[in-house]
């Protein structure tokens, strides 16, 4: 299982709506609107890196109101 955090920038005033919409997608375990350089932080899981990529490109990035995403896969060192 692959886990990742997806950092999302949205159009002004759209963070809460984007977080609500993303929270309902399969493979998303949490979606929170936050303050700072990113507007929404999402935790996602997939069976492998390819499935994670498909989740981000085919589902998350298609949510209306998103302007940019940054996907950060979780690694376990040691």
C-alpha positions in Angstrom: 0.0 0.0 0.0 1.3 3.5 -0.9 0.3 6.5 1.1 0.7 10.2 0.1 -0.1 13.7 1.1 -1.4 15.9 -1.7 -0.9 19.6 -1.1 -3.5 21.7 -3.0 -3.8 25.3 -4.0 -7.3 26.5 -4.9 -9.0 29.5 -6.4 -9.8 32.1 -3.8 -12.6 31.2 -1.5 -12.9 27.6 -2.8 -10.8 25.6 -0.2 -13.7 24.3 1.9 -15.7 23.2 -1.2 -12.7 21.5 -2.7 -11.9 19.7 0.5 -15.5 18.5 0.8 -15.6 17.2 -2.8 -12.2 15.5 -2.6 -13.1 13.8 0.8 -15.7 11.7 -1.1 -13.4 10.3 -3.6 -12.3 6.6 -3.3 -8.7 6.3 -2.0 -8.9 9.6 0.0 -8.6 9.0 3.7 -8.7 12.6 4.8 -9.1 16.1 3.3 -8.7 19.2 5.4 -8.8 22.9 4.4 -5.8 24.7 6.0 -4.1 28.1 6.1 -0.7 28.8 4.6 0.8 28.4 1.2 -1.6 25.5 0.5 -5.3 25.6 0.9 -6.2 21.9 1.2 -4.1 18.9 2.4 -5.3 15.5 1.5 -4.1 12.0 2.7 -4.5 9.4 0.0 -3.8 5.7 -0.3 -3.4 3.4 -3.3 -2.2 -0.2 -4.0 0.8 1.1 -5.9 2.5 4.2 -7.3 0.7 3.8 -10.7 -2.7 3.7 -9.0 -1.8 6.7 -6.9 -0.8 8.6 -10.0 -4.2 7.8 -11.7 -6.0 8.9 -8.5 -4.3 12.3 -8.6 -4.5 13.0 -12.3 -7.8 11.4 -13.2 -9.8 12.3 -10.0 -8.2 14.9 -7.7 -6.9 17.3 -10.3 -10.3 17.3 -12.1 -12.1 18.8 -9.1 -13.3 22.2 -10.0 -11.5 25.1 -8.2 -8.0 23.5 -8.0 -5.2 25.5 -9.4 -2.1 23.4 -8.4 -1.3 20.1 -6.7 1.9 18.7 -5.2 2.0 15.0 -4.3 4.3 13.8 -1.5 4.5 10.0 -1.2 5.2 8.7 2.3 8.4 6.9 2.7 9.6 4.7 5.6 13.3 5.2 6.3 14.9 2.7 8.5 
